[in-house]
């Protein structure tokens, strides 16, 4: 009986997305020979890195009961600016990278400050920011521009002890996010705001400061994702970030974070990113049409939201 109890304990302890990831990997391993090759595994890890950074950044926002729809177009804008700057200033790579990171955080900070001052719903305001950023992209260019530098190429395609450099960076960012969200006073305050912003304000928490910080972190993570994506593409592509904001939200929801906030699991979110990357890889290997893939993603997010509704109802009661 002891092994059965232990197995049951493990089953109920691990988040559901971990079992979904293991099921997807098992299915791919058993049904497709190409899926289980080392090169394909590395390919999944590299392709998942961009979404992982975005999802981790989005986790800070959603955990606080907010949302950020602008990160996809922010990725596109930073990708274009970075590639153009690398080409125009070939000897200033470090400065360009630093400038892109500051720019991403600044856009996030502006989002947070506008939400604080205008009292607008985050969904509406960040959708407006999405449109503004998209307009800025196409004011700069309507085609692929610029180039990359060796450091960015290594970040996107390099290996460290056989592990993709981008994957190692994801692990570092995930560890920092884990301690920031789940083991720090800042994270506890952010989760408290997600549970009940009004009560948190009465308790003396700085809702304005938490909102600014969450969006600044989201913007910073979007800039990191953009630099990795620039290295993968080798150029600045205007539509590079289109739709990524929705993929990031899907990953956060699949990771067990409700859209109303108040709860977060960074490890589960990373597993959700890998699950989505595995599903995308399998769909490509089986040559499933692109529009059908979009349909499947939509079904996945609907099921994820529906599966979390009983827990919402319990917490509300």
Residue pairs with C-beta under 8 A, 6 or more apart in sequence:
11 19
15 255
15 256
15 265
15 267
15 268
15 271
16 256
16 307
17 254
17 255
17 256
17 268
17 271
17 272
17 275
18 268
18 271
20 254
20 275
21 271
21 272
21 274
21 275
21 278
24 275
24 278
24 279
24 282
25 278
27 282
28 35
28 36
28 278
28 281
28 282
28 285
29 35
29 36
32 282
32 285
32 286
34 40
34 285
35 281
35 282
35 285
40 281
42 164
43 281
44 274
44 277
44 278
44 281
45 163
45 164
45 166
45 167
45 274
45 277
46 156
46 157
46 164
46 166
46 167
46 232
47 232
47 277
47 280
47 281
48 170
48 273
48 274
48 276
48 277
49 164
49 166
49 167
49 169
49 170
49 225
49 228
50 75
50 225
50 228
50 229
50 232
50 244
51 225
51 244
51 247
51 248
51 251
51 273
51 276
51 277
52 170
52 173
52 174
52 251
52 270
52 273
53 170
53 173
53 221
53 222
53 224
53 225
53 228
54 71
54 72
54 75
54 221
54 222
54 225
54 244
54 245
54 247
54 248
54 251
55 247
55 248
55 251
55 252
55 255
55 269
55 270
55 272
55 273
56 173
56 174
56 177
56 221
56 266
56 269
56 270
57 68
57 71
57 217
57 218
57 219
57 220
57 221
57 222
57 225
57 248
58 67
58 68
58 71
58 218
58 221
58 245
58 248
58 249
58 251
58 252
59 177
59 181
59 252
59 255
59 257
59 264
59 266
59 269
60 177
60 180
60 181
60 190
60 213
60 214
60 217
60 218
61 67
61 68
61 122
61 214
61 215
61 218
62 194
62 249
62 252
62 257
62 259
62 261
62 264
63 181
63 187
63 190
63 191
63 194
63 214
63 257
63 261
63 262
63 263
63 264
64 190
64 191
64 193
64 194
64 210
64 211
64 214
64 261
65 193
65 194
65 195
65 197
65 260
65 261
65 262
66 115
66 122
66 211
66 214
66 215
66 261
67 122
67 123
67 126
67 249
67 259
68 108
68 111
68 122
68 126
68 215
68 218
68 245
69 123
69 126
69 127
69 129
69 130
69 245
70 107
70 111
70 126
70 127
70 129
70 130
70 133
70 245
71 218
71 219
71 221
71 222
71 225
71 241
71 244
71 245
71 248
72 130
72 241
72 242
72 243
72 244
72 245
72 246
72 248
73 129
73 130
73 133
73 134
73 137
73 241
73 242
73 245
74 104
74 107
74 108
74 133
74 219
74 222
74 223
74 226
74 241
75 222
75 225
75 226
75 229
75 240
75 241
75 244
76 133
76 134
76 137
76 226
76 237
76 238
76 239
76 240
76 241
76 242
77 133
77 136
77 137
77 140
77 226
77 241
78 100
78 103
78 104
78 222
78 223
78 226
78 227
78 230
79 226
79 229
79 230
79 233
79 236
79 237
79 240
79 241
80 137
80 140
80 141
80 145
80 146
80 236
80 237
80 238
80 240
81 100
81 103
81 140
81 236
82 96
82 97
82 100
82 146
82 152
82 226
82 227
82 230
82 236
83 145
83 146
83 147
83 148
83 230
83 235
83 236
84 140
84 141
84 145
84 146
84 236
85 92
85 96
85 99
85 100
85 146
86 93
86 96
86 146
86 147
86 148
86 149
86 152
87 145
87 146
87 147
88 146
89 95
89 96
90 149
93 149
93 151
93 152
94 151
97 151
97 152
97 227
100 223
100 226
100 227
101 220
101 223
101 224
101 227
103 223
104 219
104 220
104 221
104 222
104 223
104 224
104 226
105 216
105 217
105 219
105 220
105 223
106 216
106 219
107 129
107 133
107 219
107 222
108 215
108 216
108 217
108 218
108 219
108 220
108 222
109 212
109 215
109 216
109 219
110 129
111 122
111 125
111 126
111 129
111 215
111 218
111 219
112 211
112 212
112 213
112 214
112 215
112 216
113 212
114 120
114 125
114 129
115 122
115 125
115 211
115 215
116 208
116 211
116 212
118 125
130 245
137 238
138 238
140 238
141 236
141 238
142 238
143 238
144 233
144 235
144 236
144 237
144 238
145 235
145 236
146 235
146 236
147 234
147 235
148 156
148 230
148 231
148 234
148 235
152 227
152 228
152 230
152 231
153 231
153 234
154 165
154 231
155 165
155 166
155 169
155 227
155 228
155 231
156 165
156 166
156 228
156 229
156 230
156 231
156 232
157 164
157 165
157 231
157 232
158 164
158 165
159 165
160 168
166 228
169 224
169 228
170 270
173 221
173 224
174 266
174 267
174 270
177 266
178 266
178 267
179 187
180 186
180 187
181 187
181 190
181 191
181 264
181 266
182 264
182 265
182 266
186 210
186 213
187 264
189 200
189 205
189 210
190 210
190 213
190 214
191 261
191 262
191 263
191 264
192 199
192 200
192 203
192 205
192 262
193 200
193 205
193 207
193 210
193 211
193 261
194 260
194 261
194 262
194 263
195 261
195 262
196 262
197 207
200 207
201 207
225 244
226 240
226 241
229 240
229 241
230 236
230 240
233 240
246 301
247 276
247 297
249 259
249 301
250 272
250 276
250 297
250 300
250 301
250 304
251 269
251 272
251 273
251 276
252 269
252 272
253 259
253 301
253 304
253 305
253 308
254 268
254 269
254 272
254 275
254 276
254 300
254 301
254 304
255 264
255 265
255 266
255 268
255 269
255 270
255 271
255 272
256 263
256 264
256 265
256 268
256 269
256 308
257 263
257 264
257 265
257 269
258 308
258 311
258 312
259 305
260 312
262 315
276 297
276 300
279 296
279 300
280 293
283 292
283 293
283 296
288 296
